[in-house]
Amino acid sequence: MSENTARTLIRAARVLGGAPQDVLIEGGTVARVGAGLDAEGAQVVEADGLVLLPGLVDLHTHLREPGREDSETVLTGTRAAAAGGFTAVHAMANTFPVADTAGVVEQVWRLGRESGYCDVQPVGAVTVGLGGRQLAELGAMHDSAAGVVVFSDDGKCVDDAVIMRRALEYVKAFDGVIAQHAQEPRLTEGAQMNEGAVSAELGLGGWPAVAEEAIIARDVLLAAHVGSRVHICHLSTAGSVELVRWAKSKGWQVTAEVTPHHLLLTDELVRSYDPVFKVNPPLRTEEDVLALREALADGTIDCVATDHAPHPHEDKDCEWGAAAMGMVGLETALSVVQHTMVDTGLLDWAGVADRMSFRPATIGRLAGHGRPVAEGEPANLTLVDPAYRGEVDPAAFASRSRNTPYRGRELPGRVTHTFLRGRATLMDGKLV
C-alpha cells in the first residue's frame, strides 16, 4: 500500500484531551497545529468532541504467522491493530517456526511492511525454540533487516538464571531488552487459574502469585547486577507491583506492562467455567486489579500492552481444562483503559498517550512512534470518540479470532480514525 502524500486537515480535535485545535497533515508528517488552519486542497476530518492521540504502540501482540494462520495472520492482526488505534505492534516470537533466527524475524517484518496497516516490529526469542536452554541468535536478529531490540520467550519463562544472565549481558551491546514472562514453571504445574478462595471452591489447580513474583524478584536483581534492561510482561499481582516499585527506587533499568484485562477482570469470572476467561497469567483478585490500576496511574507500571492472543473457536469452545489460554485485545484495549483509568479519574488523556504510545515506543526503541502531536513529527495519529457507548460485538472484529472476554459488555469510547504516516488506515470507524 503506497504512502499517502495528500493533505488532511483534522479540524477541532482535542489534542491529548486539551482544547480543540486543527492539525494539518502533509506528506506523512504533521505540518501545522493551531486554530483556523487553511483547509484548501485538503481532505477535512471533522473532529469536534474527538480526542487526538499519537498512534498507539503495543509491546506485546501475537500475530501467529508463521504457523497458526488459522487464528491470525500478520494482515488480519494489523487490521485489528489499526481498528484499535495502533500504528505499531511488537510481534511475539512464539510462532511455528519460532522467531529465533534472522530469517524468521525478517519474514515477519516483511509481512508487516506488505500489510500496510501498521508497523510490525518482530520480537526475537531469547532461547532456541523457546526451549530455555540455549541462547538464540540475538546478535544476528538485531543486525537483520528487522533490527530486533526486544527479546522474549513469552508463553514460557526463561527460568534458568544462568541463561537469563547471559541474555541480559548479551543485549547490553546494542541497548536491547529482555522481556520476561514471569512464571516459575515448577510452581504452576497443572495450574488452571489464580490460586485463592475461588480456585479452592471450584477445585481447579491454583496458580500462585508467588510464581510470578519469585521470577520478577530474581530478574530485577540480575538486571541490576549486569547493568542491563529487563521488561516484565503482563504483570498481574499486587506483590509484583511492589517488587517493580522497589527496583525502580534503586534506579535499576526495570520496566513493566499490564494488560487491559488485568485492569478490569477478576478470577470471580472463572465461576462460569467459560474458557474465554482462561488466560496466562490468570485473572487475579479485585485487590490485585486495584493495585495494578494505581501502579499504572503513578508510573510504577510503564505501559499498557494488549497480549493480544487470538485462538480459533475450537481451542476455546471446549471444556475449561482443555482450552487454550489467551484473549484477543487489540480492538478493545483503548475502551478498557478509558473505562478503568480515564472514567475513574486515575489518568487523563495525556496520561493515556504516555502509557499507550510514548513509553512503549521508548521501551521498544521504536523510532517514529510515540512522538508528540507537533509540527514536523510523523503523522502517526489516532482519533477517539470518548462519548461513545456500545456493546462489544466480536462479529465486527477485524481479527480472525473472536475470543474476547467482553462479548455483549458495554464499554466506552470508539476509535474513529487511525493515520499511519499521514495515510488513513481507519476512516469513520471503517478500515481503509
NORVEN-V285122 format. One record per backbone hydrogen bond with DSSP energy under -0.5 kcal/mol. CO is the residue of the C=O (numbers start at 1). NH is the residue of the N-H. Records with the same first field share a line. If there is no record, write none. Layout:
CO: NH + NH
//
This chain:
3: 5
5: 27
7: 43
8: 10 + 25
9: 11 + 45
10: 23
11: 47
12: 49
13: 15 + 21
14: 17 + 52
15: 18
19: 15
21: 13
22: 34
23: 10 + 25
24: 31 + 32
25: 8
26: 29
28: 379
29: 26 + 31
30: 376
32: 24
34: 22
39: 42
43: 9
44: 46
45: 11 + 47
47: 50
50: 14
51: 53 + 384
52: 16
53: 382
56: 87 + 88
57: 59
58: 90
60: 307 + 308
61: 63 + 92
62: 310
64: 68
66: 96
68: 71 + 72
73: 77
74: 78
75: 79
76: 80
77: 81
78: 82
79: 83
80: 84
81: 86
82: 85
85: 56
87: 119
88: 58
89: 91 + 121
90: 61 + 92
91: 123
93: 95 + 99
98: 100
99: 125
100: 137
101: 105
102: 106
103: 107
104: 108
105: 109
106: 110
107: 111
108: 112
109: 113
110: 114
111: 115
112: 116
119: 89 + 121
120: 122
121: 91
124: 152
126: 136
127: 130
128: 131
134: 128
136: 138
137: 141
138: 142
139: 143
140: 144
141: 148
144: 147
149: 177
150: 124
151: 179
153: 156
157: 159
159: 161
160: 164
161: 165
162: 166
163: 167
164: 168
165: 169
166: 170
167: 171
168: 172
169: 172
170: 173
171: 174 + 176
172: 175
176: 229
177: 151 + 179
178: 180 + 231
180: 182 + 233
181: 183
183: 185
184: 187 + 188
185: 188
186: 189
187: 208
188: 191
193: 207
194: 196
196: 200
197: 201
198: 202
199: 203 + 204
205: 192 + 193
206: 208
207: 195
208: 211 + 212
209: 212 + 213
210: 214
211: 184 + 215
212: 216
213: 217
214: 218
215: 219
216: 220
217: 221
218: 222
219: 223
220: 224
221: 225
222: 226
223: 227 + 228
229: 178
230: 255
231: 180 + 233
232: 257
237: 241
238: 242
239: 243
240: 244
241: 245
242: 246
243: 247
244: 248
245: 249
246: 250
247: 250 + 252
248: 251
252: 254
253: 230
255: 232
256: 302 + 303
257: 235
258: 305
259: 263
260: 263
261: 264 + 265
266: 269
267: 270
268: 271
269: 272
270: 273
273: 275
274: 277
275: 278
277: 279
278: 326
283: 194
284: 267
285: 289
286: 290
287: 291
288: 292
289: 293
290: 294
291: 295
292: 296
293: 297
294: 298
295: 299 + 300 + 301
300: 302
303: 258
307: 327
308: 62
311: 402
312: 315 + 316
313: 316 + 317
315: 324
316: 318
319: 322 + 323
320: 323
327: 309
329: 332 + 333
332: 336
333: 337
334: 338
335: 339
336: 340
337: 341 + 342
338: 343
341: 346 + 347
342: 345
348: 352
349: 353
350: 354
351: 355
352: 356
353: 357 + 358
354: 359
355: 304
356: 57
357: 361
358: 362
359: 363
360: 364
361: 366
362: 365
365: 367
366: 369
372: 374
374: 377
377: 30
378: 380
379: 381 + 422
380: 55
381: 419
382: 53
383: 416 + 417
384: 51 + 386
385: 388 + 414
388: 413
390: 411
392: 394 + 408
393: 396
394: 397
402: 404
403: 328
404: 407
406: 392 + 409
409: 392
411: 390
414: 385
416: 429
417: 383
418: 425 + 426
419: 381 + 421
420: 423
422: 424
423: 420
425: 432
426: 418
427: 430
430: 427
//
